[in-house]
Amino acid sequence: MRHFTAADIAGFEKIYRLNLVNGLPGFKPANLVGTVAADGQTNLTVFSSALHLGSDPALLGIVTRPTTVPRHTYANLKANGCYTLNHVPEARAASAHYTSANFPDDVSEFDECGFTAVFRDEFPAPYVAESPLSIGLRLLEEHHISNGTVLLVGTVEHVYLREDGLREDGTLDLVALATACISGLDGYHAVAPPVRFGYARPGQPPVAL
């Protein structure tokens, strides 16, 4: 088994270090974050950092890269207060990855990358029409981390998903929705059917559902 210390990691060549450390958490969710600027210009970019922070109230977080250079998503979100998370369809992984390119301020990634911006129920941030599961969030708080990244916490105000992706017990069927997940910086994966277990209790070994 290979062993890397913190000193080893710090000494690696930059790209090697980026690839290694970004892959350490394993598979991550693939989401397109939709925002809009004060002048109405829409913005879309792929994120793999979305995380569940609580269910009552429903809170989700995303982690942005350091704001030492202009970040369209962060600036729009701060100005508007709202944003959307949209699952990436497996079939649109290449288009989703293209949104990470450094487009100019006056160019919408929706247009350049082949996605359709749609506004629903008077919510002031664009959803991705092609996504099988979309979430509208309002910024609640932000936490600045020592390396310059920012954890943005949002309250869930709207959820839209295809009927075939919702089970009777409230769990999601991501296989039916055909949403992608991400490994590292650039690996997009299809989701395999899960092995599901009931609620774990001491003295009762889990049994597959």
N, C-alpha and C positions, 0 to 999 in steps of 0.2 A: 504494500500500500504506500502510495506517495505521501509525503508529509511536507507541508509548507508552513513556515513560521510567518509572523507579521513582518519580520525583516525581509524574508524571502519575497513576499508579495510586494512590498514597497520597492524592492530592487528590480522587479521584472520590467521588461520593455513595456511601454505604455499600452499598446494594442493588446499584447498578451495579457496584461493585468486586467484591462477592461473586459476582455472575453472571459477570463477566468472568474472574476468576482461577480460579474453580472449573471453567470450561470449557477453560482452557488445556491441560491434559494430553490432551484429546480424549476418546475413549470409555473408560469405566472399567467394571470388573465390578460387577454388582448382586448383593449378597449380603445375606441376613438373618442377623444374629448372634443366636443363642439362648443365654441364660444363665438361671441360677436363683439366687434369693436364699437367705440362710441359713434363712429361714422357709418355703422351698419355693415362693415366688411366682415364676412364670416371667416372663421378659422377652424381648422380641423387637424389634429395630430394624434398619432398612436402613442398610447401609454401602456406600460406593463406593471404599473405600481399600485393599481387600485386595491384597496383592502377594506374588509368589513370591520367597523369599529363599534357597532352596537345595533340592536334590533328594536329597542324601545326607549327613546326614539330611534328611528332608522337613520344611522350615520354611516357614511362611507368616506374613505380618505384616498387621496392621490398624493404622490410625492413628485414635486417638480425638480428639475435640475437647478443648479445655482443660478441666481439672477444677476450675476456679474456681467452678463451680456443681455441684450433685449430678448425677452421671452414673450412671444405674442400671446400664448395661452394664459400665462400668469397676468400679464397686463390687462387683457380683456376681462378675465375673471374678476380681477380686483375692481375694475371700472364698472362692470355690469352686475356682479354679485351672483350670477347664475351660470351654470354650465351643464353639459350633458355627458353621460357615459354611454357608449354604444358598443355592444359586442361586435367583434369583427367576424363576419361570415368567412368560413374556411375558403370559399371560392373567391373571396376578394382580398386575400392576404397580401398579394403583391401591391394592390392599390393602397391598402392600409399602410404598408411599409413605406410607400412612396411619400406619404404625408410627413415623414420625418425629414424630408429634404428641406433645405433652408430657402424657402420661397420668400420673395419680397413682401413687404407690408401690404401692398395694394393687390396682391394675388390671393385668391381663395383656394385653399387646398381641396375644397369640395369640387370646384370646377376643374382644377388641374389633375386631380386624381380619380375623377369619375364617380363621385358620390353626389347624392341629392340632398340638399339642405331642406328641412321641413320644420316649420314652427307649429306647435300644437297647443291648444287650450291657453292661448295668450301667454305662454311661458317665454321669457325673453332670451332664449338661447336655442340654437338650431340642433335638431336631432338628425340622425342619418337615416334616411328613408329605407335604405337597403339592409339595415340592421334588424335582426329578429328579436332583439331585446334592447330597449333604450331606457335610460333613467335621467330624469331631470332633477338637478340638485341646486340648492342655494348655499352659498358659502357661509359657514357658521364661525369658523375660527382658523387661524393658521399658527403653525409652530415652526420656528426657525431652528434648524439643526446645525451643529458645529461645523459641518463641512460645506455649508452654504445652501444645501437643499432645503426645501420648505414642504412641510406636511400640511396639506389643505384639507380641512374637515368640512364636509357638506351634509346638509339634511336632505333626505330623499323626499321630494315633493310629488313626483310622478314616476310611474313605471308603466311601460308599454311592452308587451311581449306576445308572441304568437300563441294561440290557444294550445297548440300541440306541445308547447314547451313547459306547461304547468301541470304538475301531478295533483291528485286530489288532496294530498297531505301538505301542499304548499311548496314541496321541493321542486327544483327545476330540472328538466330533462335537456341537458346541454347537448346530448347526442342528437336528439330530434331537432334542436335549433341549429345544429351544425356550426357552432361557434368555435373559433380557433383559440389556442393558447400559445404562449411564447416561451422559448428557452433562450437564455442569454440575451444578446442584442438583436439577433437576426433570424432565429429559428422559429418557424410557425408550424404548429402541429394540429392535426385533427384530434378530436376527443373520442376516446374509446368508451364503450358502455362500462359503468362503474360496478364494483361490488359494494353493496350497501348493507349496513349493519344497524340493528336497533339500538336504542338508548343503552349505554354501558352502565352496569351496576356491579359493585363488588361481589365476588363470588359467583357471578353469572357470566361465563365466557360468551362473547358475542356470537350470534348466529346470523348468517347471511339472510337478508330479507328475500 
